[in-house]
Amino acid sequence: MRKQNTLFFLPYDEEQELLEETGRAEEEPVDWQLITEAGKFKKEFDSLNKRVIPIDDVDSLMIFSEINFNARMLRFLNKKNIPAHLFNYYGYYSGSYYPREYLLSGFLLVNQVDHYKVHQKRMRLALLLVQGAAYNMLRNLKYYNGRAGDLSSFISAIEQHLEQVPLAGDVQELMGLEGNIRQAYYKAFPVILGEQYDFNKRVKRPPDNAVNALISFGNSMVYTTCLTEIYRTQLSPLISFLHEPGDRRYSLALDLAEIFKPLLADRVLFSCLNQKRIKHTDFDRDLNFCHLSKSGRKTFVKAFEDKLKTTIMHRKLHRKVSYRRLIRMECYKLVKHITNAEPYEPFKAWW
């Protein structure tokens, strides 16, 4: 329900009861004005366990459960320029409602396409994205090296793969090297997490254990966050440089996510498991399939949002910026590079 610029979420059963009493159960959800003006159900509505969300404070909506909304809701989100990202019952990303783009630039679009079509221009950006992602993985391993155990062999393996990155002849070879780097990176996870979780290798579809389930869920959160920040700029999310643009996906968000997955998804994963905020009981297992339970998702999402709000002192700006703002700034750096204003340098954590 909506009143002016505030959204109200009601538990499904109680909402249905109100709809049935007003005789509109098969029609559009009851408008707030319909209830308050009639006065009949105002007392009952106020007593319900409603969730209040002031729309002006919302950057995007992450929808993890079954919610009923209609075309008016989508028009309202479009008016307020708010993307909505949907996840299925198991916590896997299903899709996004991407409102009409309100920051358009034909000049930038033409140049973005040019940087994809010209081999040398695309290779430069793809190479920098891989280097930025690998550097941030190394920062994580160097932080835990000695604290959790000896990670020097994994660090050396990544550094050796990283030396081959500038020698890659095409994007496919770069993607292969990036895969080798990430494989060496994931091999260090059992040392960082200890023996409490059985994690031998990365398994995606579907994840076969708790750590793989957390990685998949965290990566989806980073992807949707990057997509939201791209929407706040004039970049097209369809034209990417490392990942191949394709159907039914916003591939530029995949590019940016490579840089920020070690800083966001992986660091939240380590802290949640090592501090036992997420436990074995927060996972549901069915045959060879494992996924986060509802309570586990709530814990991870809260930790992830707290991480996005965390601020660091930026070296160049000399002021504090949040992790979410760092993603937006990465988009701006891409814009400057594409328009030949300033060469792009990937974000590399220094802490």
Secondary structure, DSSP 8 states (H G I E B T S, - for coil): -EETTEEEE--HHHHHHHHHHTT-TTSS---HHHHHHH-SSHHHHHHS--EEEEGGG-S-EEE-S-----HHHHHHHHHHT--EEEE-TTS-EEEEE-----S--HHHHHHHHHHHHSHHHHHHHHHHHHHHHHHHHHHHHHHHBTTTB--HHHHHHHHHHHHHGGG--SHHHHHHHHHHHHHHHHTTHHHHHGGGS---S---SS--SHHHHHHHHHHHHHHHHHHHHHHTSS--TT--SSS---TTS-HHHHHHHHHHTIIIIIHHHHHHHHTTSS-GGGEEEETTEEEE-HHHHHHHHHHHHHHHH-EEE-TTT-SEEEHHHHHHHHHHHHHHHHTTSS---------
